[in-house]
Amino acid sequence: MMSVGLARKAAAFGASAAVLAGLSAGLLSSPAQAATKAAPKVSVSAPKASPGDYEGSCPTKINFAAQIKVPVKGKTELAYRWLHGDGSKGKVNVIKLKGHGTKTVTVKQAITFKEDVKGWEAVQVLGPKKVTSKRGYFSVSCQEAQEVDRTQLDPTVTARAWASPSSYAGRCDTYGDKIDFTGLIKVDRPSWVRYRWVLNGDVVDYGKIKVRDARKVGFGINPRHSQRGWAQLEVLSPDATSSNRAYYKVWCKDERRDDHRDDHKSPESHDIKVSAAASVTNSASCALTSTGSITSTGPGKVRYQWSLNGTAVKSGEVTFDGKGTKSVDGLSATLTGAATKGGTVTFLVVGPDNSDVVTQSYSSCEAPAPAESASSSAA
């Protein structure tokens, strides 16, 4: 029988031999061999369902997405499949990757459900290393379609337009509107109404008003030469509709002509055209500033309007004594709410004979956080 001391010596010798064997193996193995044997580190996130908890009519489609991170050195094949909560497995998909470093691959799938279900989805990576994600849970609750409540539908809107006067004959080289257009908007219950005026196919004015029963809107024109045409009032929301076309005609009589000229106006007294130019900037703190200028080819009154994301916020009027360019008051605003996600600023110019509009986009920004109120406590 082996003594206790002899047993301890044998154990110590055995341990030393094991350590020496390990060290020898480490010395014999080169760093390149160790790197070759090391398995690549692959990770995969738990799938996210969109929407995660659905309630509504069925069938409905739920989208799933997960991210796989794979170290790539040269060429690598990523093989994966979807695992379903009912125990079934999807087909194996293979993606070929090239390059160096860690690549992030987003994998997606969509499943249509026809009835209630609570389940999960997971992603299993089969190569270059086998790893399975955590489960991403979701639920679908199918509800029967309900009868539509007519009181919850958009209000009914009607529109009518007319010109006053519908025809004009006289001098056209004077200031003031020659033809006024009036529109009547009616609703079956109080609503905010967005509208615009179209003159001979061009948008010349628009706005947003609160209508309780009926309300009038309008604009006027001051033609510089004989013409005929039409204007129409278009309702954009809450119910898209259009009025009738209000037709008009203008006959310009120039009192300055002599016996040796026909009944046409001098080149300087008609075809007054306007054009618009605008620039928009906004800072990271959502302070938006716009500037605008108007160019006219002759004398006349020119109206302008600034709109932010389709809502009129500022308007004005300038008078030209002749050909030239004038700067007008721009728009300064602090963006809040949905406007901080980016949008458009529109500069509309309406002259005697034509209109022009410039729309500039602005980028998203971060609204400044509200200042914290200072507080103190008595000692």
Salt bridges, closest charged atoms under 4 A:
GLU121 OE1 - HIS84 ND1 2.70
ASP173 OD2 - ARG171 NH2 2.75
ASP173 OD2 - ARG256 NH2 3.66
ASP188 OD2 - ARG189 NH1 4.00
GLU234 OE1 - ARG196 NE 2.74
ASP254 OD1 - ARG256 NE 3.39
GLU255 OE1 - ARG171 NH1 3.90
ASP262 OD2 - HIS264 NE2 3.74
ASP263 OD1 - ARG257 NH1 3.34
ASP271 OD1 - HIS225 NE2 3.71
ASP271 OD2 - HIS270 NE2 3.42
